[in-house]
Amino acid sequence: MSTLGPKQALFEQFAAIAKTLGHGHRLELLEQLAQGGRSVEVLADRTGLSVANASQHLQQMKRVGLVTTKRHGKFVYYSLADDGILDVLTALRRIAERNVAEVERIVRGYFDKRDGLEPVSRKELLKRIRARAVTVLDVRPPDEFALGHLPGAVNIPLRALKARLADLDPTQEIVAYCRGEYCVLSFEAVALLRARGFKVRRLEDGLPEWRAAGMPVVTGSA
């Protein structure tokens, strides 16, 4: 009976992680967890999964070290085990963008139609925040905003944006952001605001990447 050498044994472990990542629901759960620690119930609600199904996916990711758990009373909260997971997700996205025709078709057919302008870089946005030369618009739900947001950001969830246009200064440029580079919420917000005459662009990615880059993050709902 043959035994694996150390390199082969390592590759087996790497393959187990890659296999676990090979499911759309798990990638979506990781995107949610990149906003901050969440309970199974909240994660299930945000991803449209049953609690049992979400829990099953999360347990599989926990077994290979992608997520960790902490219990608070009767609730179990999941978090990303390591910010390096964001690098893996970014690498997957870049490879798919360069090499998978269907990904290019979706990007051109949906995202580019809503926002074909160059997004604002993190570095540029931070400079403009410090100069108070921009309105930063966070279009995620309030609980995600409370877990962490950009300094000075205004939280208007996408579903409430049309009713709260008066809360925005039409004379100042707006930079919208949400969960990541292809978060639908920010694209829809940009399209809505541009149609109503606002000068608006998107941040190049989202809150998780901003945090991972060492940029300042504020917690709380105020």
C-alpha positions, 0 to 999 in steps of 0.5 A: 500500500503506497503512502503520499509524499509530503507534497502530494499530501499537501496537494490533497488538502489544497484540493479539498479546499478547492472542491469545497469552493466549487459551489455557487451557494458557498461562494455567495455565502462567503460574499455575505460573510465578507461583510462581517460575522452573521448568524445562519438564519441571516445568511439563509435569508440573504441568500434565499436558502433554507436554514438547513441548506445554508447550515450544511454548506457552512459546515462543509466550509468550516471543515476545510478551514474557510469559516469559523464559528462562535456561539452567542446564546442560542445563535451560532455566528459564522465568520471568514477564517482568513482575509486571504479568502478574499484573494482567492475569490478575486483570483477566481473572478479575474481568471473567469473574466479573462478566460470564460466567454459566458462571464464576459457575456454577462458582464457586457450584457448586464453590468456594462449596460448599467455602468460603463464608466471607470470606477473610482479607486480606493486610494482616490476615494479616500483622498476625496473623503478626507477633502470632503469632496464626495458623497459616499453612498452605501446601498447595502442593508442597514445590518451590513452597514452597522458591521462596517462601512466607509468613513462618512458613508450615508446608508440608503439601501437600494430598495429605499433609494428612489424615495430618499433622493432628497437626502442626496446633494445634487451638486456633489459627486456621489460614489456608491459601493456595496459588497464587492466589484460585481455587487448588483446593488451598486450598479442598480443604484448608479443607473437609477441616480444617473437617470435622475441627473446625479453625477455618480460613479462606483467604487472599484470594488466593495467594503471587504476589499476596502477593509482588506487593503487596510483602509479605515472602516467605521462600525455602528449605524450612525 
